[in-house]
């Protein structure tokens, strides 16, 4: 291509990009709820001599108090010496609680404050994303001018969007006392998510919109709410469709966090920008959808402040992406971290595929499968399935026929409704499309008969097919002929009760082979069974008490 042709192509791409970006002005995104903070200006400054010096120089409306970790002669503000005691800090902007006490003793001193400026030798809070209203500056390494700027204007009422929504019915966290999925808890850098029995709970005041909880959630129970996932996908679809309609070529989508806007590589006219609250708020379903909507490349700008737990979660998602794209014959580098134009500019891009016309919906997995199905349809490599790494949200389940008794406890706890029971005969069905690979069935099975394995079937019909994992001929009541159990279940019961005193006669053993109704009728007609039952009853005499 000549220089003149290159110049014309760049001009066309630039014009197409301008129109594409302008088209997003019509897309309105509004918060689904607001989280409020109230700060009266009370600041607890923690540290030694420099903390004392810092606190004395704070002016109204700020009101300083010092938690002194070292001896210091300079006074001037209310001071509490730590004096070797332990402390626990909880809360957020406008509602911090600091408990100070001696180890092993229940009495403690309580300090309540709106903000905490930590100037100690090491931070009091170890969270990768500390709560709003807490700041740590090492006075030996950091400028205290920056610490003053943090406190500037931090008095009054503050609002932020409620970034998440949570559907407990879809959650794969726990069932019947068994914990399976803890992905959102493990990934949250703000420590905002905790387990509360069979559900999780998000503290909206601690949540800072990182979005990694929604990205790693296999079921879509945890969702990013501002903007919603479907809003983000529809913005991408409209932006890419407009760019291509206007004659733009080789579109690349650059995804970056708001704080990293200054380093986003947007110089090339074929690069369209998607600014998000945090990079981890978009994951596998967004990346694959962008490729299906026409992006030749998706570049993720990770910046310098990406918490390690978030980076690990994104890397796991990228690994799943690599497996899927490679199996279909697409270049895995089509979605990657941006390093520099020198390192990534010449990498292989996606081949041109027909633009996906599917709309995004609120169901995360459905959006993901729409994108995958479109990429499968036009893939260079017509593969039937791909084996995925540990942690992938797709996969199959297997049953050990020698161990399974078809108790069906797994069916009752499966959060994705991947396991089903038969209607007429003892059967266990499986729908792979619904399997989250959460492991709930594995941890619940009393016989350790179930195992799972991550993979992805590319055939949508096969993925949605209801297939039999295990079945048995039903055991029919020896009295009325009604099927009520399996042969293996009856055999296990007879074996376990072989030495029981109440099941030594043939008639008593045969009652175990009857349905519930026939068993009651036979027991009433059996004088030995009735006598044994009456002999075990507890009687009460006013004179002798219980006997």
N, C-alpha and C positions, 0 to 999 in steps of 0.2 A: 504494500500500500504506500502510495506517494505521500510526501509531507502535506500536500494540499488535501488529499483524501483524508488523511488523519485529522487535519484541522477541521474539515467539514463534519467528520464523524463526531469529534469532540463537541463541536458547536451544537449539533443535533442532540447529542446526549445531554448536554447542559440545559438546553431548552426543554427537553422531555423531563429532566429531573425537576426543573423549576415548576412545571405544571403538576407533576406528580406530588411534590411536597405541598404545593398550594391546595391540592384536592383534599388534603387532610384537615383543612380548616373547617370543613363542614361536619367533621366527625366530633361530636361532643362526648366527653367522658366526665362524668360527675361522680363524686364519692357516694358510696352507699351508706356511710355513717361517719361521724366525727368523734374523735377522742379528745377530751379537754384536760388541760393542766392548769392549776391555779398556783401561782408563785407570789408570796408576800415579800420576797427579797431576803429571807433568812439564809445565810451561807455558813456552813461548817467548813472551816479550813483545817486540814489535817497535816501535821508535820512537825518539824522542829523550829529552830530559830527563824528560818526564812518564812515559814508559815505564819508565825507571830508577826513578823515584819509586814508580810503581805496583808494580813487581816487589819492591821492598824491603819492602813492606807485606803481601805475601802470606804466609800462615801455613800450617804443616803441617796436613794431609798434602800440600798443594801445594808443589812445588819449582820455583822460578822460575829462568829463565835469560833474559838480555836479548840481543837482536840490535840493536845500537846503530846507528841511522842518522845520528846527529849526535854531535858532541863533547859530553861530559858529565863533570863532575867527581865527581858523586855515585856512589859504588860501593857494594858490600855484597852483590851477587849475582854469579855467573859472567856475564861479559859478553864478547860477540864483536862487534868493530867491523865494520861493513859496508865502510867505507873505500872507497867508490866501486865496489866489485865488484858483479857481477850475481848475482841469486839466482833459483832456481827452487823452487817449493813444490808438493809433491804429497802425496796421502794423505788421511787422515781421522782422526777421533777414535781415539786410541791408536796411530796409525801414520803420523805425519807425517814427511816427509823434506824437509829444506831443504838444497839444494846451493848453495854460494857459491863463485864463481870469477871469473876474469878472462876477458873476451870473447876468443874465439879460442884459448883454452888449454884443454887437456883435464883438467888437475889441478883439483880443487875440494875445498872443505872441506864435510863433511857434518855436519848437526845432525839428530838424531832426537828427536822429542818427542811427547807425547800430545795437546797442545792448543796452539793459536796464538791469542794475543790481540794483534791488530794495532792499534796506536795511532799509526800513521804518518799522514802528511798525505794519503795516498790508499791505498786497499786494495791489498794484494799480489795478491789473487785477484779476477778480474773476473766470475766466474760470478754470474748473477742469484740463484742459490741456492747459496751456498758450502757446502763439505762440513761435516758434523757435527764439532764441535770447533774450528771456526775462527770467530772473531768480529772484526768491525771496528767500532771506535769512534773518531771524530775527537775528540781530546782538547780541541780548541778549540771544539767545538760540542756534544758529547755529555757527559752526566754519567758520570763514572767509577764512580759507585755502581752503575749498571746493569751495567757491565763486571764488577764484583766479583760481582754476583748471578749472572752467567752461569757463573762458575767454581765457585760454591758447590755442593758435593755431587758434583762431576764426577770422582770417584775410585771405581774399582771396575768391575764388569761391568754393561754395559747391553745391552738387547735391543730390537729393533723387528721388526715383521713384514717379510717379504719381499713387497714390494708388487706385483711383476710376475711374469708367466710369459711365456715366449717359445718359439714353435714355428718353428724354422728352416725347416721344409719349406714353410710358408705365406708366408715372408718374400719380399717383392718388392724387396729391397735391390739384389742384383746377381746376374748370371748370366754365365758365360763371359767374365769380365773386363769386362763392361759394367755400370756403376752406373746404376740407374734411380731407386729410391725412397730418399730420405734424410729423410723427414718426421719420424721419431722423433728422429733425431740433431739436426735443425735446431730442433725444438720443445723439447727437454729443457733446462730452465733450470739444471739442476745439472751439465751437461756429463758425465752419467753414462753416455752411450751412445757407442760408437765403432764404426767399420767394421773388420771383420776378414775381408777377402776378400769372399766371397759372403754373409756373414752379418753381423749386428751383435752387439755384446756389451754387456751392461749390468753396470756395477759396482754390486753390491747395497749396498756401503758408502757410495757416493755418492748412490744413489737415495734420494729423500726422499718418495716416494709422491705426487708431483704428478699422475701419471696422464695427462698430456697425450700421452705417447707412445702409450698405448692408444687415446686418443680420435682421434688423427690417423692411426693405422695403417689403411690401406684394406682389408687382408686379414684382420685379426684375429690376425696372427702375434704381435703384442705385446698382451698382455691384462693388465688390472688384476686382481690376484689376492686382494686383501684390502680390501673384499669382491670376490668375482667379479661380473662383469657380470650374469650370470643371477640371482645372489642379490639384487643391487640391483633388477633389474627385477621379480622376484617380490615383493619387499618393497613396491614401488610398487603393483603390481597388488592385493596383499592390502589395503593401506592404503586405496586408493581404493574398492575393492569393498565393504569394510566400512563406510566412511563413507557411501556411497550407499545401501547396504542398511539402514543405521540411520536413513535419512531425511534425510541431509545434502544440501544443494543447492550448486550452483556451486563445486565444489571447485577450489582452486588449490594447486599444488605449489610450495613454496619450497625451492630447493636452495641450500645454503650450506656453506662450509668450516667445519671445527671451530673455527678461530681467529676466524671471523666470526660466531659464534653470538650475540654480544651485539648485533649490528646486524641480525639476521634479522627481517623484518617479519612477526611471527606474531600480531599483536594481533587481526586479524579471525578470527572463529571458523570460517570456511570455508577457512582456510589450513592445509594439512598440511605438515609439515616433513620434509625429507630432508637430514640432516647427513652430509657426506662428508669424507674426509680432506682433499681439495683439490677446488676447484670443477671443474677441468679433467678430473677422473677420470671424469666423465660427459659424454657427447656426444650426437651426433645420434640414435643408436639409442635412448638413454634418453629424450630429450625427446619424440621422436615416439611412442614406446611409451606414455609417460605420457598423451599426448593421446588415444591409442587406448584406453587403460584408463579414460578418463572425465574427466581433468583438463580444466578449461575454460581453464586458464592455467598456464604454467610460468614462474616467476620465478627468475632466476639472480642471486644476491647475490655480486658480484665483490669486495667489500671494497677495501681500500687497498693490499694487499701483493701483488697479482697481477702476476707478472713480465711484462715486455713481450712476450717470445716466447710465453708462454702465452696472453696476451690476443689476440695476432695469430692463433694457432691456433683459439681459440674464435670469434673474429670470422669466420674462414673457414667454420667449421662453421655458424654462424648465417646466413651468406649462402646456403649450400646449403639450409638450412631455409626461408629466405624464398622461394627460387625454387620449392621443392616445394609449400609451403602456398599461395602465391599462385596457382600453376597449377591447384590443385584448388579454388580458391574459398574457402579458409579464410583467416582474418586472420593475417598473418605475426607480428603482435604477441602471438599466443598463446604464443610462447616469446620471452622478452626479458630483458635485464638489468633488475634492479630499481633504480629511481632513488629514487622516493618515491611515497607513496600519491596525492599531489596530481598527479603526472605520469602515473602508470600506472593509477590506480584506475578511470578512466572509459574506458580503451581497450577496443576490441572484443574479446570473448572468443570461444572456440570455440563453434560451435553444438552443441547436444546431439546426440550420435551414440550408437548402441547400444554398450554396453561390450564391448571386445575380450576374448575368452576365451582367446586363444592364450597358450601358456606360453613362457617364455624358455628358450633353450638356450645352449650354450657357443659356438656359431658366431655371431660378431658380425653378419655380413652377413645371415644368416637371420633373426635377431631384428629387424634393421632392415627387411627386406622384409616380414615379418609385419605390422609396424606400418604400413608404407606401404600394403600391400594392404588393410588394414582401413580406413584413411583414404580410399583410393581408392574403395572400395565404397560409402561413404556421403557422398562429396564433393558439394558443391553444383555444382561445375563438372566435367563428365565429359570431362576432357582426356586425350589419348592419350599425350602425352609432354611433357617440358619440357627446354629447353636450360639447362645449368648453367654456372657460371663455372669458370675454371681452378682446378684443385686438387680438384674434386669426385671422389669415389671411384666414380662410375658413368659409363658412356659407351659409345660405339661405336668401331669401327675400320673403316678403309677401305683398299683396296688399289688401287694404280695398275696397271691391266692391262698397260700398255705396258712397265712395268719389272719386274714380278714374274716370277721364273723358277721359282716353286714349289720353292725349295730347302728350304723348311720349317724353316729355322733358328729362325724365330719360334715355332714350335710347341714346340720343345724347351726354350725359355727362359721361356715364359709361366707366371708363378707362380700365376695364378688358374685355370689350365686353361680359358681362354676360347677358345684357338685349338686346332683339331684338324685332322688330316689325313684324307683319304678312304681307303677300303679298296681299291677296284678301279681307280679312275682318279685322275689327279693333281687333287686338290682341296684347298682351304683352307677350313675351316669356322670359324664364330664363334658363341659363346654369350654374348650381351650380359650376362646375369645375372652371369657370372663375371668380367667385365672390371673391373680395378682402376684403370684409367687410369694405371698406373705408368710407361708409356712404354718398358718393357723391349723389346717387339717393335720399336719404332721405332729404338732405339739399336742393336739387334742386326742388323736387316735389311741385308745387304750391298748391296742395290740401292736403298736409300732408297725402297722402294715402299709402306711402311705409314705411315698417319697415324691419329691418334686424335682424338676429339672428345667432351667431356663432355656427357652428357645422361642422362635417366632415362625409360625406357619404363614407363608405368603398367600396361600389360597384362602380367600375370604370365606368361601363356602365350607371348606374343611375346618377353618377356625371356628365357625359357628355351629358346626355339626354336633349333635348330641350323641356321643359315643359311649358304649358300655365299658366301664373300667373293670367291673366284676359282677357276676351273677351266680345264683345257686337255684337249684330246684327247691320249691317251698316244701316245708315239712307240714303235713296235714294232720289235724287232730285225729287220733285213733278212734275217737268216739263218734264225732259228727262229720269228719272229713273236711272241715274248714282249714284252709292254709293260714298259719299264724306265726311261723318262725322258719328258720333254716335248719337243715340237717346238722350243720356244724354247731349252731347255737345249742340245740338240744343235746348233742353229744357232749359239749363242754359242760353243760349243766349237770348231766348225769355223772360225768367224771368228777366234778367238784363236790357233788353231794353223795358220792359212793359210800363214804364212811359215816354219814349223818344218821343219827338214831331214828329219825322220823321217816327215813326212806330206805328201810331194810327189806320191807316186803315187796313182792312183785306188784301188788296193787298200788302201793305208794309210788313206786318207780314209774308205773304206767301213767299215773296222774300228771307227771311232768311232761308226758307226751300229749296232753290234752290242751285244748284252748281254755281260756279263762273261765268261760261259762260252764263247760263240761267238767272242769276241775272242781268247781264249787259243788256241783250236783253230786259228783262221785264222793267227795270228802264227806258230805252230809249223810250219805248212805252207808259210809264205812264206819262201823261202830268203833273200831280200833283207832281210827283217825280222830273221831270225836272225843273219845276218852283221853287221848294224848293231848288234844287241844284244851279240854276242860282241866286236865291235870296241871297245865301250865298257867292257868288263870290265877290272878291274885285276888284273894278274898279278904274281907275286913270284918273283924269282930270288935265290938266296943270294949270287950274285956281283954282280948289278946292282941289287938292291933292287927297289922297286916300279916298274912300267912300264905 
